[in-house]
Amino acid sequence: MAVYVDDMKWPFRGMMMCHMLADTSEELHAMAEVIGMERQWVQYPGTAKEHYDVPMARRVIAVEAGAVEVSWRFMVSLIRSRR
Protein backbone atom coordinates (compact mmCIF):
# COMPACT_ATOMS: atom_id res chain seq x y z
CA MET A 1 0.00 0.00 0.00
CA ALA A 2 1.27 3.47 -0.84
CA VAL A 3 0.59 7.17 -1.08
CA TYR A 4 1.70 8.93 -4.28
CA VAL A 5 2.50 12.54 -5.16
CA ASP A 6 2.90 13.52 -8.80
CA ASP A 7 5.25 15.90 -10.58
CA MET A 8 2.52 18.19 -11.89
CA LYS A 9 3.01 21.88 -11.17
CA TRP A 10 -0.39 23.52 -11.54
CA PRO A 11 -0.85 27.19 -10.53
CA PHE A 12 -3.73 27.89 -8.12
CA ARG A 13 -4.26 31.06 -6.08
CA GLY A 14 -0.59 32.01 -6.12
CA MET A 15 0.63 28.50 -5.25
CA MET A 16 1.99 25.64 -7.32
CA MET A 17 0.00 22.47 -6.73
CA CYS A 18 0.37 18.75 -7.37
CA HIS A 19 -1.87 15.74 -6.76
CA MET A 20 -1.77 13.21 -3.94
CA LEU A 21 -3.47 9.81 -4.32
CA ALA A 22 -3.20 6.57 -2.38
CA ASP A 23 -4.04 2.91 -2.72
CA THR A 24 -6.80 3.33 -0.12
CA SER A 25 -8.91 6.20 1.16
CA GLU A 26 -7.66 5.52 4.68
CA GLU A 27 -4.03 5.94 3.62
CA LEU A 28 -4.87 9.08 1.65
CA HIS A 29 -6.63 10.77 4.57
CA ALA A 30 -3.97 9.67 7.06
CA MET A 31 -1.22 11.27 4.96
CA ALA A 32 -3.36 14.37 4.43
CA GLU A 33 -3.60 14.73 8.20
CA VAL A 34 0.18 14.30 8.58
CA ILE A 35 0.87 17.11 6.09
CA GLY A 36 -1.78 19.45 7.49
CA MET A 37 -4.51 19.11 4.89
CA GLU A 38 -8.15 19.30 5.97
CA ARG A 39 -10.34 16.36 5.06
CA GLN A 40 -12.91 18.70 3.50
CA TRP A 41 -10.34 19.53 0.79
CA VAL A 42 -10.46 16.03 -0.73
CA GLN A 43 -11.44 16.02 -4.40
CA TYR A 44 -13.92 13.46 -5.81
CA PRO A 45 -14.39 11.63 -2.49
CA GLY A 46 -15.35 8.00 -2.73
CA THR A 47 -14.51 7.70 -6.44
CA ALA A 48 -11.61 6.35 -8.48
CA LYS A 49 -10.40 9.97 -8.82
CA GLU A 50 -10.28 10.64 -5.05
CA HIS A 51 -7.25 12.85 -4.37
CA TYR A 52 -5.96 16.01 -2.72
CA ASP A 53 -4.53 19.00 -4.55
CA VAL A 54 -1.38 19.65 -2.54
CA PRO A 55 0.83 22.77 -2.44
CA MET A 56 4.48 22.05 -3.24
CA ALA A 57 5.62 22.88 0.32
CA ARG A 58 3.32 20.17 1.67
CA ARG A 59 4.43 17.80 -1.09
CA VAL A 60 7.93 17.94 0.39
CA ILE A 61 6.51 17.00 3.80
CA ALA A 62 4.54 14.12 2.25
CA VAL A 63 7.68 12.73 0.59
CA GLU A 64 9.57 13.01 3.88
CA ALA A 65 6.69 11.08 5.51
CA GLY A 66 6.94 8.28 2.94
CA ALA A 67 4.90 9.32 -0.10
CA VAL A 68 6.21 7.97 -3.39
CA GLU A 69 7.15 10.50 -6.09
CA VAL A 70 5.62 9.60 -9.47
CA SER A 71 4.88 11.24 -12.81
CA TRP A 72 1.50 12.74 -13.59
CA ARG A 73 1.21 10.07 -16.29
CA PHE A 74 1.51 7.39 -13.61
CA MET A 75 -1.34 9.08 -11.73
CA VAL A 76 -3.52 8.98 -14.84
CA SER A 77 -2.81 5.27 -15.31
CA LEU A 78 -3.52 4.61 -11.62
CA ILE A 79 -6.90 6.34 -11.85
CA ARG A 80 -7.78 4.49 -15.06
CA SER A 81 -6.88 1.15 -13.49
CA ARG A 82 -9.41 1.79 -10.70
CA ARG A 83 -12.39 2.21 -13.03
N, C-alpha and C positions, 0 to 999 in steps of 0.2 A: 504494500500500500504506500502511496506517495502523494505529496502535494507538489504542484508544478507552477512555476512562474515563467512567462514567456518573454521574448526579447522585443516585443512590440513597444514602441515609444509613441503614444498617442496623446496629443495635447488636449487638456481639459482644465478650464478655469485657472490657467497660469501654471499648471503642473504637467509633468509628463507621466503618463499612466501605462501600466501593463496589465495583464490578466493573470489571475491566480485560480487554478482549478485543482481538484484532488480526485482520487479514486473513489472516495465516499464523501457524503455531505458532512458526516461527523468530523472527518479529518480536515475538510475545508474550513468549517466553522471554528475548530480548535486552533488552527493556524491563524485564522483571522483574529481571534482573540489575543493570541500571542503577539501579533504585530500591531494591535491597537485599532483594528477595524470593528465597526459596529455591525451587528448581525443584520440590521435593517438595510445595510448597503449591499447585500447580496443581490446579484442580477439573475433573473430567470430561476427563482428558487423552485426546487423539486423537479427540474427538467434536466435533459441531457446537457443543456448549455449553462447550468448553474455555475456561477463564478463570481469573483470580486474583481472590480477595477481597482488596481493598487498603485498608489504613487511610488515613484522610483525609490524614494528614501525608505519606504516600508518594504519594498522589494528586497533591498539589501538585508533588512532584519529577517525577512522570511528565509532568505538563502542561509544566513547565519544559523537559523533555527532548524535547518534541514530541508528546505524546499529545493526541488531539483530545477535547474535552469534548462529551459528547452526553447526551441524556435516557435514562432507563432504558427508555422506550418504543422508542427507536431500537435499544437493545441487544436487546430482544425481537425486533424485526423483523429485525435482523441474524442472530440465531440461527435464526429461522424460515426465512430465505432460504437457509441452508446445508443444510437438511434435504433 
